[in-house]
Amino acid sequence: MSDVLAASPGSAKTRRNPLTRDLLVRWSFMLPAIILMVALLAYPIFYTLDISFSRFEITSFGAGEWVGLENYREVIADYRFWDSMKVTLIYLVFALPIQVALGFFIAYLINAPWAGRGLLRALFIIPMVVAPVVAGGMWRMILDPLWGILNYWLGLIGLGPLDWFGDANLAMAAVIIIDTWRWTPFIVLIATAAMLALPKDVFEAAKIDGCNWWSTLWSVAVPLLVPVIAATFVIRWLGAVKMFDIVLAATYGGPGKATGVVNLFIYEEAFRSLRFAEAAAMAVIVLVLTMVLTGIFLRGSRKLEEWF
C-alpha cells in the first residue's frame, strides 16, 4: 500500500507533463496569429482610445495632454454626429432586411431544378469582386439623370427621368440600391450552401403532398433556415455598419447631408477638419454601440435557434 502511495505523485507528474507539452505546442502554433491580430487590431484600437482621451498633437501625430472625457462631451453635444447616426440608422433599417430577404429568395429560385441555373450562379458572383469605389462610380453613371441608362428605361414607361442624386430621398434609395446590388450575392452564396444542406426528404414529402413552390418556400424552407437567416443578418450587419466607400464614390454624403453616414462624417472630421481627437471619440462611441447591438443580435439568433 505504501508503495502505491509513493508512486502516485510521480505518476501524476508524469501524466501532467504530456498535457503541459501538448498545451505549449498548441499555443506555439497559435502564437503567430495572436501576434498578427495584436499588431493589426489591438494596437489601432488602443491608439484610438488613447487619442480619444487626449489632445491630438499634429506634430507627433499622437496623443498629447490628457483631457479625460472632454472630447466625448464635445461629440455628444455635436448635433451633426447624431444626424449622421440617424442617416446610418435609416440606411441599415432599409438595406439589411431587403438584402437578406432578397438573397434567400434568389437562392431558393436558383436552387430549383431548371436549365441554366449554373450560369446564373456564376454571374451572381460578379458584383462581389467589383471594388466598392468602382461600383459607386459605375452606378453613378447608370443613375445619371441626363444620360443614365436606368432613367432611359424609366422614361420608356413614363416614370423618368429621376434626379437620383439631387433628391434627398432618391439619393438614399440609390445608395441602398448600389449596396444591395453589391452585397446580395454574398447572402445568396450563404443561403445556397444552407439550402444544399437541408434534408431532401422534407421537400420530397412536401411535393408529394401537392405543395406549390410558394408553400414549400414559406412553410418548409423558411422555418428550417431561420437560424441561418439570423446568423446571416448578424454577419451582414457587421459589414453594413462600416458603410463608407460606396457613399464616398456615389454621393459624397449629398445632397446636403442626406446620405452622410457616420463613417463618412468621422472621415471628414479627421482628415479634412483635422479634429483627430474628436473623430477618435466618435469612432469609439460607434464601436461600443456596434458591440452592444451585435451582442443583442447574437443573443436573439441563439433564441431563434432554440425555438426552431
C-alpha positions as CSV (number, residue, x, y, z in Angstrom):
1,M,0.0,0.0,0.0
2,S,2.8,2.4,0.9
3,D,4.5,1.6,-2.5
4,V,1.3,2.6,-4.3
5,L,1.1,5.9,-2.4
6,A,4.7,6.6,-3.0
7,A,4.3,6.0,-6.7
8,S,1.1,8.2,-7.0
9,P,2.8,11.7,-7.0
10,G,5.3,10.6,-9.7
11,S,2.6,9.1,-11.9
12,A,0.5,12.2,-11.6
13,K,3.5,14.3,-12.5
14,T,4.2,12.0,-15.5
15,R,0.6,12.5,-16.6
16,R,0.8,16.3,-16.3
17,N,4.0,16.6,-18.4
18,P,2.4,15.4,-21.7
19,L,-0.6,17.7,-21.1
20,T,1.7,20.6,-20.5
21,R,3.8,19.9,-23.5
22,D,0.6,19.5,-25.6
23,L,-0.7,22.8,-24.4
24,L,2.5,24.6,-25.2
25,V,2.6,23.1,-28.7
26,R,-0.9,24.3,-29.3
27,W,-0.2,27.8,-28.1
28,S,3.1,27.8,-30.2
29,F,1.0,27.2,-33.3
30,M,-1.4,30.0,-32.3
31,L,1.3,32.5,-31.4
32,P,1.9,33.9,-34.9
33,A,-1.8,34.5,-35.4
34,I,-2.0,36.1,-32.0
35,I,0.9,38.5,-32.7
36,L,-0.6,39.4,-36.1
37,M,-4.0,40.1,-34.5
38,V,-2.4,42.3,-31.8
39,A,-0.4,44.2,-34.4
40,L,-3.3,44.7,-36.8
41,L,-6.3,45.1,-34.4
42,A,-5.3,45.7,-30.8
43,Y,-2.7,48.4,-31.4
44,P,-5.0,50.6,-33.6
45,I,-7.8,50.2,-31.1
46,F,-5.7,51.2,-28.1
47,Y,-4.1,54.0,-30.2
48,T,-7.6,55.3,-31.0
49,L,-8.6,55.1,-27.3
50,D,-5.5,57.0,-26.2
51,I,-6.2,59.8,-28.7
52,S,-9.9,60.0,-27.7
53,F,-9.0,60.9,-24.1
54,S,-6.2,63.4,-25.1
55,R,-5.5,66.4,-27.2
56,F,-4.1,65.4,-30.5
57,E,-0.6,66.6,-31.3
58,I,-0.4,67.1,-35.1
59,T,3.5,67.4,-34.9
60,S,4.0,64.0,-33.4
61,F,0.7,62.6,-34.8
62,G,-0.1,61.1,-31.3
63,A,-1.7,61.8,-28.0
64,G,-0.7,64.9,-26.1
65,E,-2.2,66.4,-23.0
66,W,-4.7,64.1,-21.2
67,V,-8.2,65.7,-21.2
68,G,-10.4,62.9,-19.9
69,L,-13.9,62.9,-21.3
70,E,-13.8,66.4,-22.8
71,N,-13.7,65.0,-26.4
72,Y,-16.6,62.8,-25.7
73,R,-18.6,65.7,-24.3
74,E,-18.0,67.7,-27.5
75,V,-19.1,64.8,-29.6
76,I,-22.2,64.1,-27.7
77,A,-23.1,67.8,-27.9
78,D,-22.5,67.9,-31.7
79,Y,-25.8,67.6,-33.5
80,R,-24.0,66.8,-36.8
81,F,-22.7,63.5,-35.3
82,W,-26.3,62.4,-34.3
83,D,-27.6,63.5,-37.7
84,S,-25.0,61.2,-39.3
85,M,-26.0,58.4,-36.9
86,K,-29.7,58.9,-37.9
87,V,-28.7,58.6,-41.6
88,T,-26.8,55.4,-40.9
89,L,-29.8,54.0,-39.0
90,I,-32.1,54.8,-41.9
91,Y,-29.7,53.0,-44.3
92,L,-29.5,50.0,-42.0
93,V,-33.2,49.7,-41.4
94,F,-34.0,49.6,-45.1
95,A,-30.9,47.9,-46.6
96,L,-30.4,44.9,-44.3
97,P,-33.9,43.4,-44.5
98,I,-34.0,43.9,-48.2
99,Q,-30.7,42.2,-48.8
100,V,-31.3,39.3,-46.5
101,A,-34.8,38.6,-47.9
102,L,-33.8,39.1,-51.5
103,G,-30.7,37.0,-51.0
104,F,-32.5,34.0,-49.6
105,F,-35.3,34.3,-52.2
106,I,-32.9,34.4,-55.1
107,A,-31.0,31.4,-53.6
108,Y,-34.2,29.4,-53.4
109,L,-35.0,30.2,-57.1
110,I,-31.6,29.3,-58.4
111,N,-31.5,26.1,-56.4
112,A,-34.7,24.9,-58.1
113,P,-34.1,22.4,-61.0
114,W,-34.1,24.4,-64.2
115,A,-31.8,24.8,-67.2
116,G,-29.1,27.5,-66.9
117,R,-29.0,27.8,-63.1
118,G,-25.3,27.1,-63.0
119,L,-24.5,30.0,-65.3
120,L,-26.7,32.3,-63.2
121,R,-24.9,31.3,-60.0
122,A,-21.6,32.2,-61.6
123,L,-23.0,35.6,-62.8
124,F,-24.1,36.4,-59.3
125,I,-20.5,36.4,-58.0
126,I,-19.5,39.3,-60.3
127,P,-20.8,42.2,-58.0
128,M,-18.8,40.8,-55.1
129,V,-15.4,41.1,-57.0
130,V,-16.1,44.7,-58.1
131,A,-14.3,47.3,-55.8
132,P,-16.8,49.4,-53.8
133,V,-15.4,52.7,-55.3
134,V,-15.7,51.3,-58.8
135,A,-19.3,50.1,-58.0
136,G,-20.2,53.6,-56.8
137,G,-18.8,55.3,-59.8
138,M,-20.4,52.8,-62.2
139,W,-23.8,53.2,-60.6
140,R,-23.4,57.0,-60.6
141,M,-23.3,56.8,-64.4
142,I,-26.2,54.3,-64.6
143,L,-28.4,56.6,-62.5
144,D,-27.3,59.9,-64.1
145,P,-30.4,62.0,-64.8
146,L,-29.3,63.0,-68.2
147,W,-27.6,60.0,-69.9
148,G,-28.1,57.2,-67.4
149,I,-29.5,54.0,-68.8
150,L,-31.9,53.4,-65.9
151,N,-33.5,56.8,-66.4
152,Y,-33.8,56.0,-70.1
153,W,-35.7,52.7,-69.3
154,L,-37.9,54.5,-66.8
155,G,-38.6,57.1,-69.5
156,L,-39.9,54.4,-71.8
157,I,-42.7,53.7,-69.3
158,G,-43.3,57.3,-68.4
159,L,-41.5,57.4,-65.0
160,G,-38.4,59.3,-65.8
161,P,-36.1,61.0,-65.7
162,L,-35.4,61.0,-61.9
163,D,-32.8,63.1,-60.2
164,W,-31.3,60.2,-58.2
165,F,-28.5,62.3,-56.6
166,G,-30.3,65.7,-56.4
167,D,-33.3,64.5,-54.3
168,A,-32.6,63.5,-50.7
169,N,-35.0,60.5,-50.6
170,L,-33.8,59.2,-54.0
171,A,-30.2,59.6,-53.0
172,M,-30.6,57.3,-50.1
173,A,-32.6,54.9,-52.3
174,A,-29.7,55.0,-54.8
175,V,-27.2,54.1,-52.0
176,I,-29.4,51.2,-50.9
177,I,-29.7,50.0,-54.5
178,I,-25.9,50.1,-55.0
179,D,-25.2,48.4,-51.7
180,T,-27.9,45.8,-52.3
181,W,-26.5,45.0,-55.8
182,R,-23.0,44.5,-54.4
183,W,-23.8,42.5,-51.2
184,T,-26.9,40.4,-52.1
185,P,-24.7,37.9,-54.0
186,F,-22.8,37.3,-50.7
187,I,-26.0,36.4,-49.0
188,V,-27.0,34.3,-52.0
189,L,-23.9,32.2,-51.6
190,I,-24.5,31.6,-47.8
191,A,-28.2,30.8,-48.5
192,T,-27.3,28.4,-51.3
193,A,-24.9,26.5,-49.1
194,A,-27.5,26.3,-46.3
195,M,-30.2,25.1,-48.7
196,L,-28.0,22.4,-50.2
197,A,-27.5,21.1,-46.6
198,L,-31.2,20.8,-45.9
199,P,-32.8,17.3,-45.8
200,K,-34.1,16.4,-49.2
201,D,-36.8,14.1,-47.9
202,V,-38.7,17.0,-46.3
203,F,-39.0,18.7,-49.7
204,E,-40.0,15.4,-51.4
205,A,-42.7,14.9,-48.8
206,A,-44.0,18.5,-49.5
207,K,-44.0,17.7,-53.2
208,I,-45.9,14.5,-52.7
209,D,-48.5,16.4,-50.6
210,G,-49.1,18.8,-53.5
211,C,-47.4,21.9,-52.2
212,N,-46.5,24.5,-54.8
213,W,-43.2,26.4,-54.8
214,W,-44.5,29.2,-52.6
215,S,-46.0,26.9,-50.0
216,T,-42.7,24.9,-50.0
217,L,-40.7,28.1,-49.5
218,W,-42.8,29.6,-46.8
219,S,-43.9,26.5,-44.8
220,V,-40.8,24.2,-45.3
221,A,-37.7,26.1,-46.3
222,V,-38.1,29.3,-44.2
223,P,-38.6,27.5,-40.8
224,L,-35.6,25.3,-41.5
225,L,-33.5,28.3,-42.5
226,V,-34.5,30.7,-39.6
227,P,-31.2,30.1,-37.6
228,V,-29.1,30.6,-40.8
229,I,-31.1,33.7,-41.7
230,A,-30.5,35.1,-38.2
231,A,-26.7,34.4,-38.4
232,T,-26.5,35.9,-41.9
233,F,-28.3,39.0,-40.7
234,V,-25.6,39.4,-37.9
235,I,-22.8,38.9,-40.4
236,R,-24.2,41.4,-42.9
237,W,-24.9,43.9,-40.0
238,L,-21.2,43.9,-39.1
239,G,-20.3,44.8,-42.7
240,A,-23.1,47.3,-43.2
241,V,-22.2,49.3,-40.1
242,K,-18.9,50.1,-41.9
243,M,-20.6,51.7,-44.9
244,F,-18.3,54.4,-46.3
245,D,-16.7,53.7,-49.7
246,I,-19.9,53.4,-51.8
247,V,-21.3,56.7,-50.3
248,L,-17.9,58.4,-50.9
249,A,-17.9,57.4,-54.6
250,A,-21.6,57.8,-55.4
251,T,-22.9,60.7,-53.4
252,Y,-20.2,62.0,-51.0
253,G,-22.9,62.4,-48.4
254,G,-25.2,64.6,-50.6
255,P,-27.4,66.2,-51.4
256,G,-26.8,68.2,-48.3
257,K,-26.2,65.5,-45.7
258,A,-29.0,63.2,-46.8
259,T,-26.6,60.3,-47.3
260,G,-23.9,61.4,-44.9
261,V,-23.3,58.2,-42.9
262,V,-21.4,58.3,-39.7
263,N,-18.2,56.8,-41.1
264,L,-18.1,59.5,-43.8
265,F,-18.6,62.2,-41.1
266,I,-15.8,60.7,-39.0
267,Y,-13.5,60.7,-42.0
268,E,-14.3,64.4,-42.8
269,E,-13.8,65.4,-39.2
270,A,-10.4,63.7,-39.0
271,F,-8.8,64.3,-42.4
272,R,-10.5,67.5,-43.5
273,S,-11.1,69.4,-40.3
274,L,-8.1,67.8,-38.6
275,R,-10.1,67.1,-35.5
276,F,-8.5,63.7,-34.9
277,A,-9.2,63.5,-31.1
278,E,-12.9,64.2,-31.6
279,A,-13.0,61.8,-34.6
280,A,-11.4,59.1,-32.4
281,A,-14.1,59.7,-29.7
282,M,-16.8,59.3,-32.4
283,A,-15.1,56.0,-33.6
284,V,-15.1,54.7,-30.0
285,I,-18.7,55.5,-29.5
286,V,-19.7,53.8,-32.8
287,L,-17.6,50.8,-31.8
288,V,-19.2,50.4,-28.4
289,L,-22.7,50.8,-29.9
290,T,-21.9,48.2,-32.6
291,M,-20.6,45.8,-29.9
292,V,-23.8,46.2,-27.8
293,L,-26.1,45.7,-30.7
294,T,-24.1,42.8,-32.1
295,G,-24.4,41.1,-28.6
296,I,-28.2,41.7,-28.7
297,F,-28.5,40.2,-32.2
298,L,-26.3,37.2,-31.3
299,R,-28.5,36.6,-28.3
300,G,-31.6,36.9,-30.4
301,S,-30.1,34.5,-33.0
302,R,-29.5,31.9,-30.3
303,K,-33.1,32.2,-29.1
304,L,-34.3,31.6,-32.7
305,E,-32.1,28.5,-32.9
306,E,-33.7,27.2,-29.7
307,W,-37.2,27.8,-31.0
308,F,-36.7,26.3,-34.4
